[in-house]
């Protein structure tokens, strides 16, 4: 029978409650060391008093001494040979006198997680084999116990250091047990046909017949030996162990399961499987399966008072060498996950190296347009003229960081550091399993970037100059891969600490120019604004060289120079720290300017202003709630009156591009309405799939006009830093590509998923890091999945609902649901006869299709009540038209859409100062709903350009507004 040790050296029987605990009178070094300190004398006396009461108590479990330290995990197994307390007259003498050295303990029979570690054991069936002692044990602090007895028993009851400092996420002391089990498994794999493993509850293994080797799950947990991922879950199971665990993990992440819920789910699955099986029924073994990320964690210690990084021998000092504070009280740490190991692992994935060649084989809509980061000046500077990135083996990185609050009841937050690989196609580039998770800062304060970024600077410098040796999947020889930093993105508060400059609402707070701004009265106080400078609109501009010089001067003089407080580690990685740091339109435009305008228009505080729409709020909300968005917009509209302050960035984007102009038309005064159109048109063009140089110049003129007029219309006190950055937004597109390339949308989505990767408050930072390693293993785990399992995994991994019943008709096109028999009209038959002669008038048609991972409806599909996904933009006779799909029809393995055409007209126009004439507003057009007399077109589904948003401002009016999305890559 095994014994259970608390930190006070109290040994208990784990198998039955009636067994009285006794004092393990051996190793007293903890108590003696603590007792020698004068400050702890009273505390130790209190512990002795509680312990004496504990020994005298009839019910030891109700009066057990309390400890604030951790307790070892208790084993729940039942030992058939448990000690009967009624047969023992003196429990203390019995357990002490019959304790045997740890060398005679069978690891498989020990109740402690690491069975081979030193334990105390009681065996009532074999008294002769146990050593005896003349003296009875004494409580801690008793002077009657001599040093000889202590030395004699110290080896029996010494508790390893790993128990006092357990690895987070792991069971106490399992390391040694796992090593022995791996050796045992290695002996079996070596071909020893007579090798057997015998456990209390497991099965005997006969290695001569591989088909009959099955483990009992609990037996496997005891041994800790790894199980091959490709083995069936049980004999005849349709799933392998790896597939089963991957689906469970994807299920838990999609539905945000708690740790307790996940534990119960594992047990439930095992109960549904035949016995024996290879199910994992504990969270430890479940997480252990996904903890094979070969990048060990590196803990960087720093002084919590002055934030200086402790290196080498500094970490062993008692006081900080900088501020002289006591490190035992102020020492903190952050986590680094080595980038080199992550990159090596990624290159072992199938098709990963081939995906990195995307920049050489991509097809552009227009060779002169900007369509991705590769067309930006920061990337082309390293690509053209046989530059660094012209080598097919070299890659580039794009950084991101931001704070994520963990708990509502505390200030603790995490700051992850991501590096995105630019050479991957955009849809793969933003996937969480393809992100390099470089490190994690955890604490109640913002990170000190001088300490946090130093390890990453060292690693990135080595990767840039020396490279790393990797062996891509399917290659027999290794290649040298080098990497360079191109740029990064974050919100304004994080950008200020990343660049080591003053806050955005302070003097010289703009990261693109040196305009100081000024303080103006606002309400009862003052606010810092950036007035429009007619003489130098976007300057004087900051440069990379000038910023480094200013950082040096600030470091020498101890005062900021043009807003720069000192150097930043990313200044020395070969990238332009100014032009490479993106302006994130998600935070700056959507959450900044759009929210600001909504507040100005609809808040009670501005109800007396000329621009206020407070009196029209109820009617405005009714029209907004009646909008039926298509499937690519995840969130249905929410009212402004009750939900405006809770709007997400995606809701602000939908309002800006689709809803705002139709709803404000006729409600807002003309001068304010035409001013707002300048913003919508400019942001739409800069966020398009393909942006021409003329579009950038035009957008730049519109934004300058919008900023210049803002102070006159709304007041100088509202000329914020977000508004000022609109002037630099066109330069950001020239440097880094369209706005969606450097947007924080995908990073913020991953941050939201990080909050679902920890359960409880115990070391959440380590739980998150472990789960990140699991996510990075996803692409490798799904390589050998069968098609049904793979489909269900993609369903769990996707954010929205995916159709379960679909039929593939041609590449990228699926028909959904049942077909209906319909009599086709004459005009439709005339068109179809050119493709399939001798067709009959009655044909099977479908109401829904899945095209390019997006569900398209038809007007005959009436199930959705709050969605309208059948208004499309399509190409017909080399022109783009708008229309509504009536149904879909299959002809000789090709899918066609029968569309009723809609007549459109340009309703709004822009007054651009750079043009003598008014320019049509192209984002939203007025259209007429089709009727029985509308022309009908038959177009291949490959000619459908996109789904469109239909906005109706009147209940019984055939006039509507129609808008096409700016690009086809951004997803909610």
N, C-alpha and C positions, 0 to 999 in steps of 0.2 A: 504494500500500500504506500503510495507516494505522499509526500508532505508538501504543504503549501506555506511559503514564507512571506511574511509581510516585511516592511522595512524595519520593524522593531525586532526582527529575528524570532517571530512567533511561528511555530510549525503547527499546521492543522492537517487533519485527515481530509482529503478531498472527496472521499467517496461516500461518507455518511455524516450526517449532522450530529448524531449523539456523541461522536468521538470528541473528547475534550482536547483543546490545543494545549501544548506544553511549550516550555522554553527550550529553544535549541541552544544549549549552553556551550557554544563553541566560539565562533568568531565574534569578538566584542570590539573590534577596532573602530567601528562607526561610533558606537556609544562612547568609548573611551576618548576618541578624538574630540567629539562634541562636548563631553563632560569636562574636558580640560580647559574649555573656553569659559571665562567668568560670566559672559553675557548669557550663556545658555544653562547656567546652573539651575535656575528656577524652572526653566522649561523641562529639564531632565527630571527634576524632582516631581513635577506634575505627571510626567509620563510613568515614573515608578509607582506613584500613588494609584493611577488608573490601572496599571498592570496588576498590582496587588489585589485591587477590587475585582479584576478580571479573573484571577485564579480562585478567589473565594466564591465566585458566582456559580449558582446551580445551572444557569443557562448562559454559557460563555458567549453565544452569538448575540444576545441582546445587550451585553455590556462590554463588547469588544472595544479596546482602545482605538480612538479615532486617529487617522493619519491623513494628512493632506497630500502626501506623495502618491505616486501611482501604485497600483496593485497588480500583481501578476495575474494573468488570465486564468480563470478556474476551469478545470476540465469537467465536463458534464458526463463523462462515461461512468458507468457503474462497475465497480470491481466486485466480482463474486466472492473473493477471499478477503473482503473488508474486515477490519478488526471489530470484534464484538466487545463493546466497552464493558458489558456486564461481567465478562470473564477476567477483567483486569482490576486488581485491587488498587494499585497505585499507578495511574496513567503516566504521571511524570517520570517515575522511575522506569516504567516499562519502555516507553518510547525512547528515552535517553539511553538506557542500558542496552537496548537492542538495535541501536543505529549502526549501520554498516557503511564502510567506505564506498565512495561513488564508483570505484572500479568494478564492483560486483553488481552494479545495477544494469539491467538490460534496458537499452534505450527505448525499445519498443513498448516496454511496460511502464515507463515513467510517465507521469501525468503532466510533467512540465513540457512546454512546447519544444524545447531542445532536450530530448530524452538523454542524450549522452553527456549533458552537462552535470556538474556535481550536484547530487541530491542526497537527501536522507531517506532511508527506506525501512519499512517495518514488514516483517514476514513472520506471522504467527505460526506457520507450519514448520519452520526450520529454525529452532532456537539454538541448536548446537553450533551452527555456522556463524552466529553473530557474536561479535566481541562483547565482553561485559566489563563493567567498571564498578568500583567499590562505592564511589561517591555519587550522591544524587545531585541533580543539577540545581543551581542556585539562580535566582533572578539576576538581571543585569545590575551591575554595581556592587554585587556581593563580593566582599573581600575574601571569602572562604575558597573561592575558585582560584587555584594557583596558575602560574604562567605555564607550567608543564601541561596542565589539562588543556589550556587554551591552544598551545602549540600542537598538541596531539590531535585535537579535533578541528583545527583551523582548516585543514585541507578538505574535510568532509562538507563543511557548510559555507565555504567561500562562495559568494555570489558574484558572477562575472560582471565586468563593467558594462557589458552590452545590455544587461538587464536594467542597470541604473540609467543608461542613456540609450534606450531602444531606438532602432531605426523607425521613423514614422511610416505608418502604413504596413508594418510587418508585425508578425507575431513574435513575442519575446523569445529570444534565444533560438530561433529556428535555423540559424545559419549552419551550425555544426551538424544538425540533424540532416539538413538538405545535402551537405557535402557527403555524409556517409551514405545517404540514399542514392546520390548520383554515382558513387563508387559501386554500390551494389547493382545499380542498373547497368553500369558499364561492364561489370562481370557477366551479367546475363547477355548483354549484347555481344560479348566476345565469343559466345558460342559454347559456353559451359552448359551442356545439356542436362547435367544433374543438379544445376543450381536451383535452389528453391528459396522462397521467402515465406516465413511462417510468422503470422501475427495473431493477436488475440481474436480478431474478428475477420481477418482477411482470408483469402483463398490461397492454396498452394499453387505456385507457378511452375508449369512444365514447359520449358523453353523449346522442347522438341516439336511442339505443335503450335505454331503461331496463331492459328485461327481460334484456338481455345484459350488464349491468354486474356483473361478479363479480370480487372481489378474491382474490388468493392471500393466505393467512393471514400468511405471513412478510412479504410485500410490505406488507400493512397494518400490521404491527408496525413496519416501518421508517418508514412515513409517519406513523403515530400518529393518523390521522384517525378521527373517530368514525363508527361504523356505526349506522344506524337500528335500533332494537330490533325493529321490526315487519317487517324483511326476512327472508325464509326463510334458514335456515342454509346451504343450498345450493339449487340450482335444483330445484324440485319437492319440497323437504323439507317434512314435516308440522309442523316446529317452526320458530319464529322464533328469532332470535339472543337476544332477551330471555328467552323461555321456556326455551331451552336453558341459559343461564347461571344462571337462577333455580333450575332443578331441580338443577343441579350444586352450587350453593351450599347448597341445602336438604339434598342428599344428604351433603355433606361435614360439615354440622353434626350431622345425625342420627347418623352413624356415626363422628364424631370423627376425621376424616382428618388426617393430618399434612400439612405443607406439601409434602414430597416426594411423598407419595401423591397429593395433589391435582394436582400438576404432571404426574405420570404419567397420571392420569385424563384430564386435558385433552388430552394428546397421543394417548391411546388413542381418545378420541372423534373427534378429527380424522382418525385413520387409518381409521375406519369410515365416514367421510363421503366422498362423491364430490368430486373435484377439478375446478374450484376451489370453495372454500367459505369461509365467514366464521367458522370456528372460531378460538377464542383458545387458543393453545398455550403461553402464558406466564402465570405468576402475576401479573406486573405488570399486563398488560392485563386479566386476569380481575378483579383487585381494582379497577382503574381504572373498570371498567364500573359498579361499585356505589359509587363514591366521589363521587357527584353530590350528596351532602348539602350544601345551600347554606349550612350554618353553619360558618364557618371556625373553626379551633381557636384558642383564646386561651391563651397560656402565661403564668401568673402566677408571677413569681419571688419567692422569699422567702429569708431568711437561714436556713441550716440549723442555726445555733447557737441563735438566740433565736426562730426561727419567725415573725419579723415580716415582713409583706408589703411588698415593695419596689414603690413606685409612682413613675411619672414618671421624674424625673432620678435617683431613688434607685437605679434598676437599673443606672445607668452608673457608680456610685461603686465604688471599690476596697475600701472598708471599710463595714461595716454602721453605720448612724447610731445604732443602739441599743446593740449590744454591742461595736462596734468590731472585730469579727472580720473576717478577710480573706475577701471574698466569692468570690474565685476558687477557694477551697477549700470554702466552706460553702454556696455558692449552690445552691438547689434550685428546683423548680417543680412546679405542679400544673396540670391542664388544665381549661379551661372550654369547654363547647359551648353557644353562645348559645341561650337558651330562645326568644327571639323568632323566630329563623329556623326553629327546629324547629316551633313552633306554626303559623307561616305555611305551612310545607310540609304539615303535617297537615290544615289546612283545605282544601287543594287535593284531598284524597282524596274519592272518591265516598262519599256517605252519612255522612261524618264529622260534618258539622254537624247532620244529622238525628238521629244517634245521641246528640248532646249534649242533645236535648230529652227524653230518657228519663225524667227526673225529673218531667215534667209529664204523661206518658201511661202510667206504669207502673200495673199492677193489683195491689192489695194483697189479701192473704187476709183481713185484718181491719184496719179503718181505725185502730183504737186501738193496734195492736201495732207493735213495732219490727222492721222487716224489712230495713233497709239503712241506710247512713250518713245518708240523707236524713231519717230519723226520729230521729236523735240530736240532743241538745240543741245541740251545737256547730254543726251544719248549720242547724237550724231558726232559730237566732238570727240568721243572715244571710239567711234565706229568707222568714220570715213578716213581715207588716206592710210589704209592698213593700220588702223588704230588698235587699241587694246581689245575692243570687243569685236573686231573683225575676225579674230580667231574663234573657230567654232567650239573650242573647248572652254573658253572663258565666259564668265557670267557676271552679272551686276546685281546689286541689292538696293532695296528701297525700305527705309526704316519707318517704324511707327511705334508710338508709346502714348499711353494715357492712363489716368487713374480710374480705378473701378472700386466703388464702395462695396464692401463685403456684407456688412450688417447695418441694419437700420438703427440699432441701439448703440453703436460705437463709431468712432472716427477711423477705424482701421480700414485700409484700402490696399489694393495691390496695383502695381505698375508693371505690366508685362512689356517686354521689349521684343518686337517682331522684326524679322527681315524677310521681305518678299523678293522672290527671284523673278526679275523682269523678263527673262528670256522665255518663260513659259507662256502659252496662250492665255488670254485674259481670264477665260472661264476656269482654267486650271490654276492660274497664278493666284487667285483669291481663295482657293480652297484651303481649309484649315490644315489638312494633312500635308499640304505643300508649303506651308509657312515654316520658316525657321524660328523656333521659339528660343530666343537667345538667353533670356534671363527674367528674373522676377524680383521686384522690390516689394517688401511687405512691411507695413508699419502704419503708425498714426499720423505721420508727417509726409510731405512730398519728398521725393528722393533728392539727394544731393548728386547732381549729375557729374560733378568732379570726381566722385568716387564710383558712381554706378556705371559710367561709360568707360572708365579706364580699362577694365579687362577686355571689353569689346573692341576698343581701339587697338590693343595689342594683337588680338587674334586677327582682326580684319587687315591690319598692316602686314602680318605674316602671310595671309592668304593672297594679298595683292602682289607681294614681291616674290615669295617663294612658291606659292601654290600648294596644293595637296595632291597626293597620289590616290586615284580612285580607279576602280575596275567596274565600268558600266555593265549592266545586265546584258548577257550574251557576248561579251568581249573576253578574249583570252589574255589580253595584255592591258596593263594599267595605263592611264593617261594622266597628265598633269593639268589640273584645273586651277585657274586663278580667278579671283573675284575682286570687283571694285565697287565702291559705294557711289550711287548716282544721285540720290536725294532721299527725301523722307517727307512725312506729313503728320500733322497732329493738330489739336485745337490751339487757340491763342495762348491760354495759360501755360500749357505744356511746351509750346514753342519758345516762350520766353525763358524758361529754365533750361531748355535744350541748347539754345544759342547763348545762354548766359548774358542776357540783356534785361533791361528794365521791363516792367509789365506793360501790356498793350494800352492801358489807360493812364500811362505816365508820360513824362516828357521824353521824346525820341523813342516812342514805343512801337513805331512801325518797323517791321522787319525788312522792308523793301526800300525805304527812302529815309532821309535824315530830317524830314519835316518835324519840328518840335511839338506842334500843336499848342493849345492854350487852355486855360481854365476859364469857364464861363459859369454864371449863376444858373442853377437848375433846382427848382423847388425851394427847399429851405437850405440847400447847400450849393456845392459846386461840382462840376463834372469836367473831365478833360475831353476836348473835341479837336478835330482836325479840319479846319476851314478849307474851302476850296481855294487853292493858290493859282490865280489866273496867269501869273508870270512864270511859274515853274510847276506845272500841274502834277507831274509824277516824280519830281526830283527835289533836291539832289539825290541821285540813286546811290544805294550802297553797293559796294563791290566786295568780292572775296578778299582781295589783297588789302583793301582799305580796312576791312573788318578785322583782319589779323593784326594790322598795325595798331588799330584802336584798342584791341584786346591786350597787346603788349604794353601800350602806354597806360592803360587802366590798371594793369597788374603792377606796374612800377610805381605809379602815383597813388594808387589806392582809391581812386575816384573814377566813376564811369566816364567814358569818352563817347559822345554821340549816342548814349544809351547802352553801350557795350561795357559790361562790368569786368570782363576778363576773357581768357581763352576758353574754348570748348573743344573737347576731344575730337569731335567729328570735323573740325577745321583742318585736320592734318591727314585726311584719308584720300585726298586726290579729287574730291568733289567740290563744287562751288556751294559753300554753306549758305549763301544768300539766294541765288537763283535755283538751287537744288531743293530748298525747303519750300514745299508747296503751300499754296493758299487753299485750304479745304473748303469747298463750296457748301458742304453739308452743314458745317458749323457757322461759316461766315455769311452765307446767303440765306439758307433755309431756316436754321435756328436763330440766326442773327437778324437779318433784315426783314424777312417775311413775318416773323413773330413780332418784330418791332412795329411794322406797318399795321398788323392786326390789332395791336394794342392801341395805336394811335387812332385807328378808325372806330373801334368798338368799345373802348374802355369808358367807364363813367367819368374818370378824371378829365377826359378831353371832350366831354359832351358839348361844351360851349364853343369849341373851336370850329372853324369853317370847314375843316376836312372831316369832321366827325360824322359817322354813320350810325350812331347809337339809336336813333329813332327808327331805323330800318332793320334793326338786328333780328327781330322775330321773323319778319318776312324773308330776310336773308337766310336764316337758319332753316326755314321750311323748304326753301328751294335747294339748299345744300344737302339736306337729308333725303330729298327725293331723287338725287342723282344715283344712277345705277352704273357703277364702274365696271370695266371688263376684268377678265381673270388675272391680267398681269399686275393689277393694283390689289395688293393684299388687304389693305384696310378699307372698310366701308366708311364713308364720310361721317364725321361726328360734329355735333353742333358747336358753334363758337361760344355761345353764352355760358355753357357749363363746362366745356372741355378744352377751351383754347389753350390754357396753360399746361395741359397734359398732351398736347399734340406732339407726335413723333416727327422726326425729320422727313420720313417718307410721306406723311400726311401734308406737311408743308410743301413738299415737292409736287404732289398731286394738285394742291391748291394753286401753286404758282403756274404750272404748265397747262392745266386743264380746266379747273373750276372757276378761278378768280375772275378772268376776263368776262365770260358770259354773265356771271352773277353781278358784277360791278357795273356792267353796261346799263345805262339808264338810271342807275341809282346814285352813282358818284358824280360830282361836278366834273365838267369836261376837262378843265385844266389839270385836275388831279388824276383823272382817268388816263389822259394822254401821257402824262408824266409816268404813270405806272407801266404803261405799255412799253416804254423804253427799256425798263428792267427785264420784263418778260422776254422780249425779243432778243436782247443781248445774251442772257443766260441760256436761252434755248439754242442759239447758234454755237456758243462756246461749249455746249454739252452734247453736240451732235456726234454722229458716228464718223462723219468725214467733214472736216473744216477747211475751207479754202483760205488762202492768205487774204483775199478780199473780205471774207466773212469776219476774220479777226479784226481787220481795220474798221469795218463797219460797226462791230460790237464795241470796240474801244471808244468810238465816237459817241455811241448811244449811252454808254456807262458814264462817260465824262459829263455828258449833258444831264444825265439823271442826278449825279452828285452835285453838279453846279446849281441846279434848280431846287435841291432838297431844302437848303437853308431858307430860301425865300418862301417855300410852301409850308414847311413844317416847323421851322425855327432852328436857329444855330445850335441850340443846346442838344439837338438830336443828331449832330454830325459826329457819330461815333467812329471808333476804329474799324468796325466792320464795314461801315459805309465808305470810309477812306480806302479800304483795300479793294473796292470795286475798280478803282483807277488802275491798279496793278494786275487785275485779273487777266487781261489780254496777254500781258507778258508772261504770266504763269502758263498759259496755253502754248505760247511759243517755245517755252523752255521744256515743259514736261508732257505736252500732249493735251487732249481734251480733258475737261474737268472731271469726267468719270474715272479717268486713269488714276488720279491722285486723291480721289474721294475717300473719306473715312467710313463709308457705308459698310463695306465688307469687313473692315477691322472692328468696327463697333459691333457687328453681328457676331464675330468670334468672341469678343469680350463678353457679350451676353451669354454665350454658351459656356464660358469659363465659370460663371457663377453656378452652373449646374454640375460642375465636376468635383465638388467637395460636399461632404456630408458631415455636419456638426462643426464645432468650433475648434477642434483639436488639430493644430498645424494645418490650416487650410491651404497654405502656400505649397506644402509638400504634396498634399492630395492633388492639387491642380497640376503640378509639374508631372506627377506620375500619370495622370489621365491624358496629358498632352502627349506623352510618349506612346500611350495606347492609340490615340488618334493618328499619329504618324505611321503606325503599323497597319492602318486600314488598307491602303492600296496593296500591300503584300498579302494580306489575309484573303482578299477577294479574288486573287488570281485564278484559283482552281475551283471556284464555286460553280455549282450547276445553275442553269438559267432560272428556274423558279426561285431558288434561294437568293440569287443575285437580284432578281426583280424586287423581292421583298426587302432586301437590304437597301436598295436605292429608294424604296418607298419610305423606309424608316429614316434614311439619311436626308431626304428632301424635307423642306419646310412645309410645303403645302400638301394638299391631297393629290394623290396620283390615281388615275383610273385603273381599276383592277382587271376589267374585261376589255381587251383591245385586240385588234387583228391587224397585223402588218400587211399593207397593200403595196407599198413601194418604200425605198429608203427614206427614213425620217417621217413617214406618214402612217398613222394608224387610224382605223375607223373604230368608233366606240358605239356600244349599244346595238340594238336590233335594227334591221333594215325594214323599211315600209314600202309597200307597193304603191306607186304613184303614176298617174297618167301625165305624160310630158306634153308640153305645148308645142305648137308647130314651129315657132322660132327656135326653140331649144333643139327639136329634132333635126332641123335643117343644119344647125351647127354640128351636132354630134354625128350626123351621117357622113361628114367629111372624115371623121376618125374611125367610125365603125359602121360601114354600110349595112343595110338590111336590118337595122335595129327596129324592134317593136316599140309601140307607143307607151307600153306599161313597163316600168323599170323599177328595180329596187334602189331606194335612196336611203341615205343616212342623215341623221340630225346633228351628229358631232364627229369631230376628228381631233386627233392629237398631232400637231404639226410643230416640229422643232421644240418639243417639250412644253408646248403651250396648247391648252384646250380651246378650240374654236367651236362655237355653237352656231345654230341657224335660227331663223325667226320662227320656225315650226317647233323648236324645242322650248316648251313653256314651263319647264320645271323650276328654273331659277326665278326667284321673285325680287331679289335685290342685285342682280347682275345682268349685264347686257354685253354679251361677247360675240355678237354677229355683225357688228359694223366694222368694215375693213377698208384698208387702202390697197388697191391692186393695180397691176399693170395690164392694159388692154390696148393693143395697136400702138405700142411704144409710148403710151401716155399713162399717167397716174390718175386714177379715178377713186371716188369714194362710193361705197354701196353697202347693202345689207344682204347677207347670204340667206337664200331661201332653203337650200338643201345641198347635199353632196352626193355625187353619183360616181360609181366605178365603171370604167370602160377599159377592158383589156389591160388590167393591172395598173391603170392610171386613175387618179382621183381628180375630179373636176368639181368646181363650185359654181352653182347657179346663183347669180348675184343681180339684184335690182339696183340699177344705178341711181345715185343721188346727185342732184344739181347743186353746185356750191358757188359761192360768190365771196369775194373779199369785202368784208364789211368795215374793218377798221384800217386806219392809216397812221403813219408816224410822221411827225414833224422833226426831221433831223437837221441840225444846224449846218451840217456839212453838205447838205443837198438843197438845191433851190426848189425842188418839187417834193410833194409828199410821197412817201414810200409805203406800199401796202404792208400791212401787218400779216405775216405769213404763218404764225403759230396756230391760230384758231380761225376757222372760217364758218360763215353761216351757211346752212344747208336746208333742203326741204326733204321731208320724209317721203320715201317712194310710195306710189299708189298703183292702181291697176294699169294706168297708162304709162308708167315708167318703163324705159328700155331695160331689157334683160340681157346680161352678158354671161357667157360661159367661159370661165378661166380656169386654167390648171392651178391647183393649190400652190404650186411652186411660184406662181406669179403674184401670190398674196404678199404684199410688202409688210403689213403689220395690222394688228388690231388697233382700233381707234376708240377714243372716248367720246360718247355722245352726251351732251348736256342740253336739257330742255328746261327753259325758264318759265314756261306756261303749261298748264295742264292740258289744254285742248287746242294747242297751236301746232301746226305742221312745221313751223320754222324751228330749227334746232341749231346748236353749235357743235362742230366736230373738230377734234384735235388729234393729231398724230404724235406719238412719242418721239422725243428728240433722238433716241438711240435704241438699239435692240440688245444692249449688253447689261444695262443696269436692271437689277431685280430688287424687289422689296425684301 
